[in-house]
């Protein structure tokens, strides 16, 4: 690639985007100087802005780079995850959203303490914190890839710069700045993706139709096997994984709960969920189409892709290579800005929600319930900085992973810890108590540990390894926790009734 490909115009576009983003964040500094403003925008935002923010939370560099990478190396199997979102959104709007809007607290986990005791709140919030730190790491790593390819800098240095910049931006803007810049970043991201897809398909020797011809020859639009195997990512495995993970998003994810509270009315909150969730389905399809178009493009232009990127293990790097090697001056900067837009949207949301949990579920609950406003703001700021450091460390550890998307899905399944099951137990059963919940969590955690750790067993332990695909870890963990809780509750109720008789 010529050294001059990244032109002065590209640099101006990229720098200009950062200036605008930081300006938006700084402009909301005054509105984020209180706890209510920093964590919930004081319940003042319209639904369309919050909806674009929810979309931005869904669409990160995981989507922008990893989804095209999956489609390029394989097919559209992972798109089945997106197909599950409307069902989860309907459940979220009908039950979860009004539940949280009426709860009177910004924390997604305080009600678990009321139902099962403080241990339940600690368990769920700790699972959430682990999940978000992992997500920050994956997103930061994927953001650093194109800049590493473009500038040749050490990827660790780029990860460090990205982590510091995003953490400081979140520190200044609070949730108000996060949501408004999410909206801007989401628009930039969609514009960049559409332009890139158009350039790919019109750059084929025989025109746009060649994408579909080549894709059909290689079965690139397949949604996966419709078989009943639980050891492979079949259509059904990915679908049930998507249903559980998206119910978890709408039901127990602090990112979403804060946006429920940030909306200025119940109607606007409902609107935000539908805008964010329904827009993601076609947008994710666009990202998968980009991956398929990449495959067609490099099938017809094989010499344009360096041999190093022809390894399936490097599929996440193919789209960044196209951006830096094929796009005209100015558009390279726009696409890089789009990638950073996706990353900053997700990272800033995760940092803000993580800080909110640290304040509400730990500091105010166990250390200083009567803390002054200044002390609360100090905790929010310190928690934001610490989360940024931990996420950046995870990003460095991610270097050279085979598939960032698979890695993220597996980490999310493990760290989620079946906390959706605990939430549903309290939500669906009025009689489930502390004992039922404790036994249920113990069973769920043990099952998740077996599903997560046993695939690496060798020798005498090999016959006892899990035969199930990793996507089912959280599915089975959630189901086991919920069913165990319901069964134990029923048993204890019958026993209590028998004793009273």
C-alpha positions, 0 to 999 in steps of 0.5 A, a space after each residue: 500500500 502506498 504511504 500516501 494513501 492516507 492523505 491530508 484530507 483523510 487526516 482532516 476528516 478524522 481530526 474534524 470528527 474527533 473535535 466535533 465529538 469532544 465538543 458535544 461531550 464538553 457542551 454537556 459538562 454542566 448537565 453532567 455535574 450532578 449524579 442524576 445528570 451523569 447517570 440518567 440525563 435527569 429524565 429529559 431526553 426525547 425517544 428518537 435520540 435515546 433510540 439512536 443511542 440504543 442502536 449505538 449500544 448494539 452497533 459497536 466495532 464488533 458489528 462494524 468489523 467482526 460481522 463483515 469478518 464473519 460473513 467474509 470467512 463463512 456465511 450469514 449464520 451469525 445474522 440469526 442473532 439479529 432476527 431474535 431482537 424484535 421478539 426480545 424488544 417486544 418483551 422488553 417494552 411490554 414488561 421490563 421497561 414499565 417495571 424499571 420506569 416504576 422502580 424509582 432507582 437507576 440501578 438494574 439490580 437493586 430490586 434483586 436485593 429486595 427480592 432475595 437479599 443483598 447477595 443477589 444484588 452483588 452477584 448480578 452486578 458483579 456479573 454485569 461489571 465483568 461483562 462490560 469490562 470484557 466488552 470494552 476490551 473487545 471493542 477497543 481491540 477491534 478499533 485499533 486494527 485499522 489504524 494499526 494496518 494504516 499507520 504501522 504503529 504498534 497496536 498496543 500503543 493505538 489501543 492505549 490511545 483509544 482507551 485514554 481518549 474514550 475514557 476521558 470523553 466519557 468522564 466529561 460528558 456523562 450519560 447526556 453527552 454519551 446519548 447525544 454523541 451516540 446519536 451523531 456517531 450512529 448516523 456517521 456509522 450508517 453513512 460510512 457503511 452504506 458508502 463502503 458497500 456501494 463502492 465494493 459492489 460497483 467495483 466488481 468487474 461485472 457490476 453489482 449482480 456479481 456479488 449474488 452470483 459468487 455468493 450463491 456459488 459459495 453458499 455465502 448467504 446461508 443462515 447455517 444448518 437447520 439440524 438439531 446438533 447442539 455441538 455446532 452453531 446451527 440456526 437454532 443454536 444461534 437463535 436461542 442464544 440470541 433470544 436469551 442474550 437480547 432478553 438479558 439486554 432489555 431485562 438486566 443490562 444497565 446500559 438499557 435500564 439507564 436509557 429507560 430512565 433517560 427518556 422523558 416519558 413512558 411513551 418516549 421510552 417505548 419509542 426508543 426501544 423500538 427505534 433502536 432494536 428494529 433499526 439494528 436488524 437491517 443495519 446488521 444485515 448491511 454489515 453481513 452484506 459488506 462481508 459477502 461483498 468483500 468475499 466477492 471483491 477479493 475473489 475477482 481481485 485476488 492479488 489485491 489482498 495480501 497473503 497474510 490476510 487470506 488466512 481465515 484467522 485474520 478475517 477481522 482485518 480484511 475490511 480494514 484493509 479494504 478501507 485503507 487500500 481501496 477507498 478514495 481520499 477523504 472516504 478513508 478518513 470517513 470510514 475510520 471515523 465511522 469505526 471510531 464512532 461505533 467504538 466510542 458509542 459502545 465504550 462510553 456507554 459501558 464506562 458510564 453504566 459501569 460507574 453507575 453500578 459501582 456508585 449505586 450497588 457498592 459505594 452507596 449500598 455498603 460504604 456511605 449511604 448518606 454520601 454528599 453529592 461531591 463524594 458521589 461524583 468523585 466515585 463516578 469519575 474514579 470508577 470511569 477511569 478504573 473501568 477504562 484502564 481495565 478494559 484497555 488491559 483486556 484489549 491488549 490481551 485480545 491481540 491475535 485472537 482468531 475471531 473477535 465476535 466468537 470471543 466476545 460471544 463466549 465471554 459474554 456467555 460466561 460472565 453473564 453468569 445466568 443473571 437473567 435467570 435470577 431476574 426472571 425467577 424474581 419476576 415470574 415467581 412471587 413466592 420464590 425466596 432467598 433459599 430457592 434463589 441461592 440454590 438456583 444460582 449455585 446450580 447455574 454457576 456450577 453448570 456454567 463453569 462446566 460448560 466453560 472450562 470442560 472443553 479444554 479437558 484432556 486425558 482421563 477427564 476428556 469423556 466428561 467434557 461438555 459436548 455443547 457449543 459455547 453459545 449455549 453456555 448462558 442459555 443453559 445457565 439461565 434455564 438451569 437457574 430459573 428451573 431450579 429456582 421454580 422447582 425448589 420454590 414449589 418443593 419448599 411451598 409444599 413442604 411448608 403446607 404439609 408442616 402447617 397441616 
